[in-house]
Amino acid sequence: MIPNMGGRGMNPKKLKQMMKQMGINVDELSDVEQVIIRLPDREIVFNDANVTIMNAQGVDTYQIVGTPEEVARELEIPEDDIRLVMEQANVSEDAARQALKDANGDLAEAIMTLSS
């Protein structure tokens, strides 16, 4: 823990100098346009991100400061899966694509739904 870091008068230059003496280097990335964190079901997007890289003992740690926005990810369905559902259920491409989306990409469920 770094003494006097509670925001009570610590000079940023002095703090940076102390961190450098401890072997911690801090650099800020400039001109960051956007940061996206992709998860299976959603993305967390920072359009106003400030990114700082802290290197301590050879390990880089990235800190992102900004306003996060969560966006649902759309399921990506391979063309081969769409063709297979079209052939097996004897339906149009649009119907096959929609059935796969509704079934979260499960081929068997999509075919069964369209066949019944």
C-alpha positions in Angstrom: 0.0 0.0 0.0 1.3 3.4 -0.8 1.1 5.9 2.1 -1.0 9.1 1.7 -2.9 7.7 -1.3 -6.3 8.5 0.1 -6.6 11.6 -2.1 -5.3 13.9 0.6 -2.7 16.0 -1.1 -0.6 13.4 -2.9 1.2 15.1 -5.7 0.7 13.0 -8.9 4.3 13.6 -10.0 5.6 12.4 -6.6 3.2 9.4 -6.7 4.5 8.5 -10.2 8.1 8.8 -9.0 7.4 6.6 -6.0 5.8 3.9 -8.2 8.8 4.0 -10.6 11.2 3.5 -7.6 9.1 0.5 -6.6 9.5 -0.9 -10.2 6.0 0.0 -11.3 5.6 1.8 -14.6 2.4 3.5 -15.6 1.6 4.6 -19.1 -1.7 6.0 -20.5 -2.8 4.9 -24.0 -3.6 8.0 -26.1 -6.2 8.2 -28.9 -8.3 5.3 -27.6 -11.5 5.3 -29.7 -13.4 2.4 -28.1 -12.9 -0.6 -25.8 -15.1 -3.7 -26.2 -15.2 -6.7 -23.8 -16.9 -9.6 -25.5 -18.8 -12.2 -23.4 -20.9 -15.1 -24.8 -24.2 -13.3 -24.5 -23.3 -9.6 -24.5 -20.6 -7.0 -25.0 -19.5 -4.3 -22.6 -18.6 -1.2 -24.7 -16.7 1.9 -23.5 -16.9 4.7 -26.1 -15.3 7.2 -23.8 -12.5 5.0 -22.4 -9.3 6.1 -20.8 -6.9 3.2 -20.7 -3.9 3.0 -18.4 -1.3 0.2 -18.5 0.5 -0.6 -15.3 3.6 -2.8 -15.5 4.8 -4.4 -12.3 7.3 -7.2 -12.2 6.9 -7.8 -15.9 3.1 -8.2 -15.8 0.9 -5.7 -17.6 -2.4 -4.7 -16.0 -4.9 -2.7 -18.0 -7.2 -0.3 -16.3 -10.3 1.0 -18.2 -12.1 4.1 -16.9 -15.2 5.3 -18.7 -19.0 4.7 -19.0 -19.8 1.1 -19.9 -22.8 0.3 -22.1 -24.0 -3.3 -22.3 -25.1 -4.5 -25.7 -26.7 -8.0 -26.4 -24.7 -10.1 -28.8 -26.5 -11.6 -31.7 -26.0 -15.2 -32.2 -23.7 -16.0 -35.2 -25.0 -18.9 -37.2 -22.7 -20.6 -39.7 -23.9 -20.9 -43.3 -23.4 -24.7 -43.2 -25.8 -25.0 -40.3 -28.4 -22.9 -42.2 -28.0 -25.1 -45.3 -28.3 -28.3 -43.3 -31.6 -27.1 -41.7 -32.9 -26.0 -45.0 -32.3 -29.4 -46.5 -33.5 -31.5 -43.6 -36.7 -29.5 -42.9 -37.3 -28.5 -46.6 -37.7 -24.8 -45.8 -36.4 -21.4 -47.0 -33.1 -19.9 -45.9 -34.9 -17.2 -43.9 -37.0 -19.8 -42.1 -34.0 -22.0 -41.3 -32.0 -19.0 -40.0 -34.9 -17.9 -37.8 -35.4 -21.4 -36.4 -31.7 -21.6 -35.6 -31.9 -18.2 -33.8 -34.9 -19.3 -31.8 -33.1 -22.6 -30.9 -29.9 -20.8 -29.9 -28.0 -22.5 -32.7 -29.2 -26.0 -31.8 -29.5 -27.9 -35.1 -31.6 -30.7 -33.9 -34.1 -28.5 -32.1 -34.4 -26.2 -35.2 -35.1 -29.1 -37.5 -37.6 -30.7 -35.1 -39.5 -27.4 -34.7 -39.7 -26.9 -38.4 -40.7 -30.5 -39.1 -43.6 -30.6 -36.7 
